[in-house]
């Protein structure tokens, strides 16, 4: 981590006035005349984890396991524990995370605060659906255990609550059983968005995990082409060994002076990637769920200005035409995304008032930040999403408008009474305050 805590997208930048390391979950929050914000491992993309001019509470020091029952798969751990550390403990004992995002280097508290989702949302819902309980510490010194049956309103506000209801000290989750660390996977190429919808719907019925990559540089008849990846945990332990919990064998050692993602490199990469061999294969869980974790500091490839990620969800009735419009605008702009992830959300309701996932289709896109050129493109994408009745994901956001935020989260007014008045963030100041 740099001297100043930063977001993974490296845009925007922020300088806190004070940084405090948390090491004792039983200690009260520090008294402060500055707005507070808890910072986990900095894998949020935008300013949801930044607190310019405020006091940042570094939570990675809250890194202890409290209890784990290998018979039931119930785990309680402090909020600064990484998902990678959980996997290192539980996978050899036949358990796995019930839901996991695309990186395992996020904290348990961060997974709750952003109510992360994964490739199995169509069946398992969000991470918050599997949280049994958590402890919340407020700046007034109060502590409360929050669970579906205990302080349920506080539970609903804190799941997906963007870290603004107070400090989460520990979390208890229900893991899911596995026979071993191997995934039986299959990749299939699709040529159009219509093909994606039919293939993904069928895959969701027969596979636990489904996700697609889409070629954002394709135009005309090739618009919307991509690769669908499906998978399930193998029924037996088919191998031995465990993955490294480090970043991987490869790393981007320095930040290049210019972004390595441009129109030429993007078009060449996408054309090559689209022609990957199809078919069934056996994969360890690490490359299946976390392909980019194998490249340390991969965010550096976007250059010194960083990048912005744009993730939206589109309701089922409007999803296909809206996606076609979004991809058409991106292709026409020449600012295509190299990391373009497309998947369907199921209808399992997230427990959080500000949880992002909802029925429909979600697409996540990365763009090198080029100032006004990038902002104008994203504003035009907002117009499509708003017109379709969709929403944007705050954990990935660095620039949406207050109007778009309120449109995306109709339960915002119900959330506001649970704010801790001493907590804030760059995102919150930009969108609400």
N, C-alpha and C positions, 0 to 999 in steps of 0.2 A: 504494500500500500504506500502511496506517496505521502509526503509530509502533511498534506491536507487530504482528508477523506474525499474521494471523488466517486462519481457514478461510472458504471462500466462503459457507457457511451462516450464519456469524457467531454460531453457537452450537456448542459452548461457547466461552467466552473464556479466554485464557491469557496470562500475562505471563512471558516468558523472563527469566532473570537476566542473560543475556549474549547479544549478537548479534554475529556475526562474518561479514564478507563474504568469500566465496571468489573469488579472481581468477586463481589459478595452479594448474592441474591437477597440476603436477609437485611442488607443495609438500606437505609432510606435513600431516596433520591437526593442529590446534592442541592442545597439551597442556591438559587441563582436568580439574578435580575435579568437574565437573558433567556430567550426562548429555547427550549430543550428539544432535542430529537435523538432518538436511538439510531445508531448506525451498526449494521450487522457486518456483512462481508463485502458490501459495495457492489453487488451484482445486479441491482436495479439499474435500469438504463438511463433514466432522466433525473429530475430533481426531487423525486419523492424521498430520496435518502440524503439530500443536501440541506444545509442550514446556514446560509451565508450570514455572517455577523452574529450568529447565535452560539449555543453551547451544544457540542456533539458528544453523546455518550456512547463510547465504543463498547459494544456488547460481546465481542469475541472472548473476553475474559470469563464470561459465564458459560463455561465449556464442560461442565461435569454431567455425567450420567447419574440419575437419581435412583431409578429402579427399572428393571427389565425382567419380565416373566417369559422365559422361553417356551412355556407350555401354552400360554394364551396369546403371546405376541403383543402384550401391552407394554409400552415403553414410556417412561417419564424422564425428561432431560431438561437441562437448562437451555434457555433460549438462544445462547450463543453457539451451541453445538452445530456443526455443519452436517448437512445431509450425507456427505461423504463419510463422515465419522460414524454416523448411524449405520450406514451400509456396511462399513468395515466390521462393526460389532455383530449385526444381526443376520447378514446373508449366510455366514458359515453355520448359523443355527437354524436355517430354514425359514427366514422371514425377509420381507422386502417392504419398502415404502408403499403405502396404498395408492399414492399419487405422487408423481415427481415431475418437476419442470425440466427444461432442457439442459440444465447444469446442476451438478451435485454440490457445487461450491457455494451454496446459499445457507444461511443459518435457519434453524428451526423457527425462531421468532420471525424472521423475514418471510418464511413460507406462509406463516399464519397471517401476518400483517398485510400481505398482498394476496392472500387466498389463492395460491398458485394452482395451476391446472396442468394436465399432461396429456399423453396420447390415449388415455383411457377415460376421458371425461364422459363419453357416451354411455359408459357403464358405471363408473365410480364417482362421478362428480368431481368437486374440487377437493383440495387438501383439507379445507375446513370441515368437510363432511365426515372426516375421520378423526377430528380432534375430540377427545373425551373431556378434557378440562384444561385450564390454564390459570396461572396466577397473574393478576394485574396490580401493579403498584402505581399509585397516583402521586402527583406532586404535593398534595395536601397530607401525605403520609399514610393514607388509607391503603389497605390491601384487601383484595377480594378474590376468592376462587370463582371462576366463571366456567359454566358448563351448560349444556342444553337444559338440565334440570335444576341449576343453581345460578342465580343471577343471569337468567337467560337473555335479558335485554343487553347487559354488558357484554355477554358472549357474542351476540349478534353484531354489536358495534365494533368489537375488537377483531373478529374474523374479517379480514379484508379492510380493516380500519385504517390502513396506511400509516400505522405507528403513531396515531394521534390521540389515542385514548389513555396513554400512559406506557409504562415499561412492562413488557411481558417478561417475567422472570423464569418460568418453566412452563412446559407444555407436555401434556400426556396424549399419546396417539395410539390408535389401534393399527398394527401392522397387518400385512396379508401374508399368508403362508405360501411358500414356494418349495419345489422339490430340489432345485439347484439354481445356479446363476445363469443358465443358458436360455436363450430365446430362439424359438423356431420362427423364422422370419421369411417374408416373401416380398419381393418388389415387382411392381407391374407398371408399365409405361401407359400413359393415357394421352390422347391427342387433342382433346377439347375439354372445356369446362363441363359440358354435359356428360362426358365420359367420367370425369372426376366424381360428379354427384352420384351416378349410378354405381360406380365401383366402390366409393367410400360407404355408401349406404349398405351395400351388400357386405362389405368388410366389417362394418360395425356390428352386423348381426352374427358374424361367425368368429371374430377375433377380439381379444381384449384390447389390443393396441392398434391404432390406425393414425397415420399422419401422411401428408403429401408435401413434396417440394414442387414448386411451380416455376416455370421459366418466365421471368419478368421481362426479358429482352425480346421475347417472341412477339411477332406482329402478324396481322392478316389471318390467314387460315391456320397458322400455328399458335395463335393467341390462346393462352390457357393450357398449353401442354405441360406435362410434368410426370412425376413418378410417385406412385402410391406405395407406401411401406406399411405392411401389416405384420403382426406378430403375437405370440403367446409364449408364456413360460413353458419350457419343455417339461414333460411329465416326470422325468428322472434326472438325476445328476449325471450329466454326460461328460464331465471333465473335472479337472482339478485346477487349483490355483486361484488367485484373486488378483484383481487389477490394482495397479498402483493408485494410491490416493493423492499422489502429486499431480501436477498439471499434465504430465505426459512426457513422452520422449522428445517431442518437438516443441520449440518455443520461438516466438518472435522476439529477438533479443533487444531491439531498439525500435523507436518510432521513426519510420521513414519521413523525409521532408514533405512528401506528397502522398495522398491516398493511393494505395495500390489497387483500389477498386475504381475502375473507370469504364467507359463505354466499350472499349476494345477488350479489356481483360474480362469484363462481365460477359460479353457476347461469346467469347471463346470458351470460357469456363462452362457456361450454360449449355452450349452446343455439345461439348464433350460429356458433361454430366448426364444429359438427357439420353445419351447413347450407352449408358452403363448396362451391363448384362442384366436381363430379367431372370426371375425364378426364385426358388426356395433356397434358403441357406441357414446355417446355424451360427448364431452370434452370441458372444458374451454380452451381459446386460450393459456393460460400460459403453462400448461403441454404439449400441442400439439406442440407448436413451441419451447419451451424452457425447455425441461425435466431436463437438468443439472443445470438450474438456481435454482432449488429447493434444491440443495446441495451446501452450502457455502464452498468455498475454495476446491472444488473437485479436483483441480490440485495437492493438497498435497498427494493424494493417491499414486502418482508415486514415492514418496520418495525424498530424498535430491538432487538427481541428475536430477530430473525433467523428462520431456518427450519431444519427438519431434513428431510433426504432419506432415504427408505426404499427400498432396492432389494433384491429377493429373486429367487432362481431356484427354480422348482418343477419336479420331475422329470416327464417326459412323462406317465406313467400317472396322476398325481394333479393335473396342471396345471389342467384345466378346472374340476373341482369346487372346488379350492382357490382359484382365481381368483374364482370366483363368490362364495365365502365372504368373501374379502378385500374385494371391491368392495361386497358387501352390508353389511359392517361399517362401511366408510368412509362409504357413503351414509347409513346410519342415524345415524352420529355427527354428521353435519353439518359434518365437518372435511375435506371433499373436497379433492383435489389439483388444482391448475390445470395443472401439468406432469406428466402421466401418460403414460409411454412404455412400450409393450408390444412385445416381440419374441421370436422363437424363437432359442435357441442351437443350433448344430449339434453334431456329435459329434467334432469335431477336438479332440484333447486339448491343453490348455494346458501349456507346459513348466514352469511354476512350481509349487512345492510348495503355495503358498498362493494360487494363482490362483483367482479366483471363478467364471468361466464354466464351465459343464458342460452336458450335454444337458438340454434342457427349455425352459421359457418364463420370461422375466424381465420384471418390471414395476418401474419406478422412479417414485416419487411424492414430491412436495414438500408439506410441511405447515408453515404458520406456527406458530412455537413458542409455545405457550400454557401452558407449565409442565406440571403434573400431568395436565391434561386430554389433552394431546398424548401424554405418556408412557404413560398408561393405554391409549390407542388403539393405540399401537405395540406395547405388550406383548400386546394381544389379537391383533394381526396376527402376532406371533412365534409364538403358539400354533398358528395355522393353518399357518404355514410349517414349523414343527417337526413337526407332525402329518403333513404331506405328505412329509417327508423332504427339505425344501429347505434353502436357505442364504441368509445375508445378505452384503452386499458391504461390506467394511471401509472402502473409500475413500469411501463415502457415509454411514458410520455415525457417530453421536454418542452412542449410548445402549444398544446391545445388551448382554446379560449375558455373563459368562464362559462360562456353560453353552451359550448359543446359539453363541458363537464356536467353541468346541470341537466342537460338533455340526456346524457349517458346514464345518470344515476338519479332516478326519480324518487328514491328513498332518502335523499340527502337531508331533508328537513328532519326526518326521524333520527338521523345519525347525530346531528349537531348537539343535542343536549348531553351527549356522552363524551364530547371533546374534553381533554385536559387543557385548561386555559393556559398552562405553562408550556404546552407543546406546540410546535409548528414545523414547517418544512418549506423548502423552496416551492414545491408544487402547491402547497396549501396557500401560501401567501400570493402566489400567482393566480390561483383559480378561485379562491374564496375571500381571503382577507383583502 
